[in-house]
Amino acid sequence: MNLTLFQMINGMAGHGGIIDKTMIFIAVYSPILYGVLMIIQWFIGGDRGKSASMDAFFAALIALSINQIISVFYFEPRPFVSHKVHLLVKHPPDASFPSDHSAGGSSLTFTELMHDKVIGSIMMVLTLVLLVARVYVGVHYPIDVIGGFIIGYISSKIVKHMSVVLKPIEKYILTIWHRWITV
């Protein structure tokens, strides 16, 4: 089923045009788009926005750390290593499962949804397109992006439950920000 779904999605790729270009852009540059949203929130969201950005950052760190641990114990070759695919971007043949892009993006998204529904909703649309885009360009199987999505969700919940530990760190960072970099 995983391979069949991969072939369905990736089979639409490689015909040029706006869809290929859009999927390539999202698949490759989504971390920059998430970063821009986080920076905007930092500067226009007041202390609450800054706190949300820091929570999202911590969730992404946790998600990507979980991915690294999983990849040490489980190695799934990327689709382009094992199958004939429409590969639209260059990528090293490292572990396919779980998707770092998906885990990072969804951890930011789910954390943002707990703080700011508008930014979180924008990020959810980006994340859902990202999940499809990573399969479309040929670098992940569907289970890879779904696994990353789940890891991102779990990471956001971990951050929520770690608030007792994280809030003093965030408060300290905000104190430094207000003292030295007030904008």
N, C-alpha and C positions, 0 to 999 in steps of 0.2 A: 504494500500500500504506500509506504514512504517513497519508494522509487517511482511508482506509478504517478503519484501526485507531483513528485519532482519533475518527471518527464512532461506532464501536462503543463506545468507552469513554465519550465525552462524551454519547452517546445515552442512557446510563443515568442521567444527571444531571437535576436539575431537578424531581424528583418530591417533594421535601420529605423529611422523615423523618430518621432517625438517620444514614443513610449520607451524605446530602448534608451534614449538619452536621459529621460526622466528617471528610469529605474537605475541606470548607472550612477546618476548624480546622487540619488537617495542612498543607494547601496554603499557608495564610497564616502560621501560627504555628510551623512547624517550626524556624525559626532560634532561637526562644526555647527550644524543647525541647532542641535540641542544646546551646545555651548552658547550660541548667540541668545537663545531664549533664556538661559540661566543668567547671563550677564544683564540682559534687559531687566529681568526680575530683580536682580541684585540692586540695580540703580534706580528703578522706579517703584519697587515694592516696599520701601521702608524697611524697618527692622524685621517685620514679619516675612517679607520677601527674601531678605538676606538669610533668615533662619531656614526658610524653605529650601533655598539654594544650597545651604550647607547640609541639610538633611539629605537632599538629593545626591549631593556629592558623596556623602558617606555611604548611601545605598549603592551607588555605582561602584565604589571601592570594594564593598562587600561582594557584590555580584561578580565583578571581574576576578576577585580572589577565589570565590567558589569555582568559577570556570577554570582557573589555573589548577586548582586541586583536582577537579574532575579529569582534566586532560592529562594529568600525571598517571592516573590509574586506568583511564579508558581512552583509547585512541580510535576514532572513526575517521577513515580517510575522506577527504573532500570528494564531492561527486566527480569533478574533472579528473581525479586520479584513477577512479575505478570505472568510469563510464564515458561514453562519447556524449559531450554536452555542448551547448552553445555558451561558451565562456566569453563573457563580455568585458571582464576586467582581469588584470593580472593579480595573482594571489599566490603566496607560498603554499606548498602542499602540507601545511601543518594540520592539527586536529580540527575536524569539522564540528564535532559536538562538544559542548554547546556553543552556540553563536555568541561571540563577545559583543558584536553590535546589538544583537537582540537583547542580551542580558543587561548591557549598559543602558540602552535606550529605554527599556521597560522599567528598569529600576528607577531611573529619573522620572519617568512618566507616572508610575504608581505613587511615588513619593509626592510629586507635584499635585496629583489629584487629591491627596489628603490635605493639602495646604491651599491650593488655588485652582478652582474648577476650570477657569478660563484657560490658563496656561497648561494645566494638566490635560484638558480636552484637545487643545492644539497638538500637544505632544503625543496623545494617544493616536490621533490620525496619522501623524508622522511615523509612529511606531508600527502601526498596522501596515502602512505602505512599506516600511522598512522590512518587515517580515517577508512580505511577498518579493520585494526587490532583491534580497539576498539569495533567494531561490531562483528568481528570474535570471539573474546574471550568472548563475552556475556555480556559486561558491558554497552553498549550503543545501542540505536536504530540509524538507519541511520539519522533521523532528528536531533538527538542530536549532531552528529559530523558535519553535514551540518550547523546547527545553530552556533556551535562553530567556524567553518570555516568562516562564514559570520561575526561573531563578531570580529574575528582576522583581517579580511580585514578592517572592519570599524575602528578598533583601530589603524591600521597602518596609515590610512588616517587622523585620529584625531591627531596623532603625527606629521604627515607632516604639518598639519595646525597650530600646536602649536609651530612650530620651533622658532618663535619670543621669546617665553617664555623659551623653552628648550635649545636653543643654548647657552645663557649665562651660564646656569647651567653646560652644557657640557664643555664649555671653562674653567670654573673655575675648574672642575674636572681634565681636561687635564693639567692645570697650576700646580695643586698640584702633579699630576703624574710626570710631567717633573722635578719639583723641588725636589721631595723626592724619587721617585722610577724609575728614568730614566733607561730604559733597552735598 
